Amino acid sequence: MQKVKNAGSESFSSGGGEAFIIYFINDHEDHCHCLVSLGENQSLRKIIQLIKGKSSYWINKELFLEEKFEWQDEYWAASVSESTIEKVRNYIRNQEQHHAKKSWNDKYNEFIKRL
């Protein structure tokens, strides 16, 4: 499968006339990480629906897989402050290195313990 990475930012319309911005995206085996900025009247649920819908349409249209691609129903999200955006971007950029050290479940459990 083709890797999708974007070091810049890209604006997309949510269909309701308001744009949202994907600052960075990176995939790793069975999941992906996105750094997204929502408009004040947008819901995370709607933005995730748009990202999943448009990306699965593109993946299936380009025939990257032999079988039909579908996202799982679930997703996980966390908010970050503007002061940590560069740290989050670097974390997303370096997914291969992070996953070589610890599994996603290990990292998730560590994150939950810090809350």
C-alpha positions, 0 to 999 in steps of 0.5 A: 500500500502507498504511504500517505504523509503530509508535512504541510497542511491541507484544508477540506470542507466538511460539507457544511461550508466550514473547512477543517485542516489536516496538519499531518497524517501517517499510517502504521500497519493497522491504524493511522494518526492524524493531527486535525484542527476542527472549526468551532461548529464541527464535531469530531464524529463528523470529521472522522466520518469524512476522513474515513469515507473519503480515504476508503473511497480513494483506496478502493478506487485506486485498487491498492488492495485485492479485497474491499477496504473498510475502516473499523467503526471505532476510533480514538481521539485526544485534544492537544494544546497549540503549544504541543502541536510540534511534539505531536507532529513529530510523534506522528511522523516517527510512528515506525520508530515508536512502534518498534519499541512498544506496541500501540496497546502498551502506549495507550495504557501508559497514556491512560495512566498519566491522565 
